[in-house]
């Protein structure tokens, strides 16, 4: 009965019948089929949705050019960037522009238990483990002729990294419980928000796999560094949510400026969630700054005072001796980051670890400073200053 109802929902899927009394191994197989069918349905439906890369900032335009360059090839792509920046959108756009006729199959390595990951990726044979009452193909085989997207590759267990490396080098897989090699015709795209070089240093990620994955690296910058993308993103999210809820929304000029000034820790995903929330609480109306959540409004309100503090401190800094450029040159980005890190550390010490006070000393918003503390891993500086009191 259960199988019959599910088959109505997924007519192309295969389900096993359940007989009373229900055996645990049979139930496990049915649940596995349901999960696989839902995943196939999910990626099939989403494939026909919008996967356009929204925005006109220089960084976004650069990503578009890189997509156009790599899409026609079979080169493995590694997409990096913070959570919520749109890594899967980039992967889907690569697939759509590649001309490959097969499906786009996505797997989040961090969402699947380690004990099930190998079976999920490579499939299994009947009797390979308890509950495997029949053979089942894995995600690699499901992506035949298409694109296989491995999200959060940085969370993949090291033992699976070895097996993935073999797939990349030989283009074959082996199902769990089998010694037969199955050729796979897939385009592999991986993504992560983690610092893979740092994980290599700590032994959590294989260096050889890293170089094999990053044949063509694409880095997506955080939304806070491309504010010009916010207006078109807002328009797109209003269009999408409005189509679902049959409602409209307008953002006033002041509210839009507040959105552009805000440091989006959740990036595009956070912005999309905000627009959906506003569509619920302010349908068919104009959103003003007062309608925005507290973090965004709070940052906007503290800007004038922070600007005055910043101005006075810049005047003090300008009176100091100028730094000379070394004859051999320098990496300006690294040099400025080191200065910023040192200043934040000093401000935290002077403020006894109180972030709000440190933010005032630096002339930045509290949320901005919190993000920089996280980026530079300065949490210990804050704890050390607080414990010294």
C-alpha positions in Angstrom: 0.0 0.0 0.0 2.8 2.4 0.9 4.7 1.5 -2.2 1.6 2.0 -4.4 0.9 5.5 -3.0 4.5 6.5 -3.5 4.6 5.2 -7.0 1.7 7.5 -7.8 3.9 10.4 -6.7 7.0 9.2 -8.4 5.7 7.0 -11.3 9.1 6.4 -12.7 10.6 5.1 -9.4 10.8 1.5 -8.3 9.6 0.6 -4.8 9.4 -2.7 -2.9 6.2 -3.9 -1.4 5.9 -4.2 2.4 4.3 -7.2 3.8 3.0 -7.5 7.4 4.8 -8.1 9.7 7.3 -5.6 8.4 10.9 -6.7 8.3 13.5 -4.0 9.3 15.7 -4.8 6.3 12.8 -4.5 3.9 11.7 -1.2 5.4 15.3 0.1 5.2 15.3 -0.7 1.5 12.0 1.1 0.9 13.2 4.1 2.8 16.4 4.2 0.7 14.4 4.1 -2.5 12.1 6.9 -1.2 15.2 9.0 -0.4 16.8 8.4 -3.8 13.5 9.1 -5.6 13.0 12.4 -3.7 16.6 13.4 -4.5 16.1 12.7 -8.2 12.8 14.5 -8.3 14.4 17.5 -6.4 17.3 18.0 -8.7 15.2 17.4 -11.8 12.7 20.1 -10.8 15.3 22.5 -9.7 17.2 22.1 -12.9 14.4 23.7 -14.8 14.3 26.6 -12.3 16.3 29.8 -12.5 20.1 29.3 -12.0 21.0 32.7 -13.4 23.9 34.5 -11.7 22.4 37.8 -10.6 24.4 41.0 -10.3 26.5 43.5 -12.3 29.5 44.1 -10.0 33.0 43.5 -11.4 33.4 40.4 -9.3 30.1 38.9 -10.6 31.0 39.8 -14.2 34.4 38.1 -13.7 32.6 34.9 -12.5 30.4 35.0 -15.6 33.4 35.1 -17.9 35.0 32.2 -16.0 31.9 30.2 -16.4 31.8 30.8 -20.2 35.5 29.8 -20.4 35.2 26.5 -18.5 31.7 25.3 -19.3 32.4 23.7 -22.7 35.3 21.7 -21.4 35.4 18.7 -19.1 37.8 20.3 -16.6 37.0 19.8 -12.9 35.9 23.0 -11.2 36.4 23.9 -7.6 34.1 26.7 -6.4 35.1 28.4 -3.1 33.3 31.0 -1.1 31.5 31.7 2.1 28.2 29.9 2.9 25.3 31.4 1.0 27.3 33.1 -1.7 25.7 31.1 -4.5 28.2 28.3 -5.2 25.5 25.9 -6.4 24.0 28.6 -8.7 27.4 28.8 -10.3 27.7 25.0 -10.6 24.2 24.8 -12.3 25.1 27.6 -14.7 28.3 25.7 -15.7 26.2 22.6 -16.3 23.5 24.5 -18.4 26.2 26.1 -20.6 28.2 22.9 -20.9 25.8 21.3 -23.5 25.8 18.0 -21.6 22.5 16.2 -22.0 22.6 14.3 -18.7 21.1 15.5 -15.4 22.6 17.8 -12.8 23.0 15.8 -9.6 24.0 17.5 -6.3 25.2 15.9 -3.1 26.1 17.7 0.1 29.0 15.8 1.7 28.3 17.3 5.1 24.7 16.2 5.2 25.2 12.5 4.8 26.6 10.3 7.6 30.1 9.0 7.0 28.8 5.4 7.2 26.3 6.0 4.3 28.4 8.3 2.1 30.1 5.6 0.1 26.9 3.8 -0.7 25.2 7.1 -1.6 27.9 8.1 -4.0 28.9 4.7 -5.6 25.8 2.6 -4.9 25.8 -1.0 -3.5 25.1 -4.6 -4.4 22.6 -6.9 -2.9 23.7 -8.1 0.5 26.6 -5.6 0.7 25.4 -4.7 4.2 22.4 -5.1 6.5 19.3 -3.8 4.8 20.8 -4.0 1.2 18.1 -6.4 -0.1 18.7 -5.4 -3.7 21.3 -3.6 -5.7 21.1 0.2 -6.1 23.0 2.6 -8.3 24.7 5.6 -6.6 24.7 9.3 -7.4 27.7 9.0 -9.8 25.7 6.6 -12.0 22.6 8.7 -11.7 24.6 11.7 -13.2 25.6 9.7 -16.3 26.2 12.1 -19.2 25.6 15.1 -17.0 27.2 17.0 -14.1 27.9 15.7 -10.5 28.1 18.5 -8.0 29.8 17.7 -4.7 29.0 20.4 -2.2 30.9 21.0 1.0 33.8 18.8 -0.3 35.9 20.0 2.6 33.7 17.9 5.0 34.3 14.7 3.1 36.0 12.0 5.3 39.6 11.3 4.4 38.9 7.6 3.6 36.3 8.8 1.0 38.8 11.3 -0.4 41.0 8.4 -1.5 38.2 6.8 -3.4 37.1 10.0 -5.0 40.7 10.6 -6.2 40.6 7.3 -8.0 37.3 8.2 -9.7 38.9 11.4 -10.9 42.0 9.7 -12.2 40.4 6.6 -13.7 36.8 7.6 -14.3 35.5 4.4 -12.8 33.6 3.5 -9.7 33.0 0.3 -7.7 29.7 -0.3 -5.9 29.9 -1.3 -2.2 30.1 -5.1 -2.1 31.4 -5.4 -5.6 34.8 -5.6 -7.3 33.5 -4.7 -10.8 34.7 -1.4 -12.2 31.9 0.7 -13.7 32.9 3.5 -16.1 31.2 6.8 -15.3 30.8 9.7 -17.8 30.3 12.7 -15.5 31.5 16.3 -15.2 32.6 16.8 -11.6 32.2 20.2 -9.9 33.1 20.6 -6.2 32.5 23.4 -3.8 33.4 24.3 -0.2 33.3 27.2 2.2 36.3 25.9 4.1 39.9 26.9 3.7 41.2 23.7 2.1 45.0 24.7 2.2 44.6 25.1 6.0 42.8 21.7 6.2 45.7 20.2 4.3 48.1 21.5 6.9 46.1 19.9 9.7 45.8 16.6 7.8 42.0 16.8 7.2 42.2 17.1 3.4 44.5 15.3 0.9 46.8 17.6 -1.0 46.7 15.4 -4.1 42.9 15.6 -4.2 43.0 19.3 -3.7 45.1 19.8 -6.8 43.0 17.3 -8.8 39.9 19.2 -7.9 41.2 22.7 -8.5 42.0 22.4 -12.1 39.8 25.4 -12.7 39.2 27.3 -9.4 36.4 29.9 -9.1 36.2 32.1 -6.0 33.0 33.9 -5.2 33.4 37.0 -3.1 31.1 37.7 -0.1 28.0 39.8 -0.8 29.3 42.6 1.5 32.2 43.2 -0.9 29.9 43.6 -3.9 27.1 45.9 -2.8 26.2 46.8 -6.4 24.7 43.3 -6.7 22.2 43.9 -4.0 19.6 46.0 -5.9 19.3 43.4 -8.8 19.3 40.6 -6.3 16.5 42.2 -4.3 14.5 42.8 -7.5 14.9 39.1 -8.5 13.9 37.8 -5.1 10.8 40.1 -5.0 9.9 38.7 -8.4 10.3 35.1 -7.4 8.5 35.3 -4.0 5.9 37.6 -5.5 5.1 35.0 -8.1 4.6 32.4 -5.4 2.5 34.5 -3.0 0.7 36.7 -5.6 2.0 39.8 -3.9 4.4 42.7 -4.6 6.9 44.7 -2.6 8.8 47.9 -3.1 12.0 49.0 -1.3 12.5 52.7 -0.6 15.8 54.4 -1.5 16.8 54.7 2.2 16.0 51.1 2.9 18.0 50.0 -0.2 21.0 52.0 1.0 20.7 50.3 4.4 20.7 46.9 2.7 23.8 47.9 0.7 25.6 49.1 3.8 24.9 46.0 5.8 27.5 43.3 6.2 25.7 40.2 5.1 27.2 37.3 7.2 24.7 34.9 5.5 25.4 36.5 2.1 22.8 36.0 -0.7 20.9 33.3 1.2 20.4 35.8 4.1 19.2 38.4 1.7 16.7 36.0 0.0 15.3 35.0 3.4 14.9 38.7 4.4 12.9 39.5 1.2 10.7 36.5 1.8 10.1 37.7 5.4 9.3 41.2 4.3 6.9 39.9 1.7 5.0 38.1 4.5 4.9 41.0 7.0 4.7 43.9 4.5 2.8 42.6 1.4 1.9 45.1 -1.3 3.6 48.0 0.5 6.8 50.1 0.5 9.6 48.9 2.8 11.3 51.7 4.8 14.4 51.5 7.0 12.2 51.2 10.1 10.7 48.0 8.7 14.1 46.3 8.4 15.4 43.9 11.1 17.4 45.3 14.1 20.9 44.4 12.9 20.5 46.3 9.7 18.9 49.3 11.3 21.4 49.3 14.2 24.3 49.4 11.8 22.8 52.3 9.9 22.1 54.3 13.1 25.7 53.9 14.3 27.3 55.0 11.0 27.3 58.8 11.7 28.9 58.5 15.1 31.4 55.9 13.7 32.3 58.2 10.9 33.2 61.0 13.3 35.4 58.6 15.3 37.0 57.3 12.1 37.7 60.8 10.8 39.5 61.8 14.0 41.5 58.6 14.0 42.4 59.0 10.3 43.7 62.5 11.1 45.9 61.0 13.8 47.2 58.3 11.6 48.0 60.8 8.8 50.3 62.7 11.2 52.5 59.6 11.6 55.6 58.9 9.4 54.7 57.4 6.1 55.6 53.8 5.3 58.3 53.3 2.7 57.8 50.8 -0.1 60.4 48.0 0.0 62.7 47.9 -3.1 61.6 44.3 -3.8 57.9 45.4 -3.6 55.2 43.7 -1.5 51.8 42.0 -1.6 49.5 45.0 -0.8 46.5 42.8 0.0 48.4 40.7 2.5 50.1 43.8 4.0 46.9 45.7 4.5 45.2 42.6 6.0 48.0 42.2 8.5 47.6 45.9 9.5 43.9 45.4 9.9 44.4 42.3 12.0 46.9 44.0 14.3 44.6 47.0 14.7 41.6 44.8 15.6 43.7 42.8 18.1 44.9 46.1 19.7 41.3 47.5 19.9 40.1 44.3 21.5 42.8 44.5 24.1 42.1 48.2 24.8 38.4 47.4 25.0 38.9 44.5 27.4 37.3 42.2 24.9 34.1 44.2 24.6 33.3 44.0 20.9 31.0 47.0 20.9 33.7 49.2 22.5 36.3 47.9 20.1 34.0 48.7 17.2 33.7 52.3 18.4 37.5 52.6 18.7 37.9 51.3 15.1 35.0 53.3 13.7 33.2 50.3 12.3 29.8 48.7 13.0 29.6 45.9 15.5 28.5 43.3 13.0 31.4 44.3 10.7 33.9 43.8 13.5 32.3 40.5 14.5 32.8 39.2 10.9 36.4 40.4 10.8 37.1 38.7 14.2 35.8 35.5 12.8 37.7 35.9 9.5 41.0 36.5 11.2 40.3 33.9 13.9 40.8 36.5 16.7 38.5 35.0 19.1 41.4 34.2 21.4 42.4 37.8 21.5 38.9 38.7 22.7 38.9 35.9 25.4 42.4 36.8 26.5 41.5 40.5 26.9 38.4 39.6 28.9 40.3 37.2 31.2 42.9 39.8 31.9 40.4 42.0 33.6 
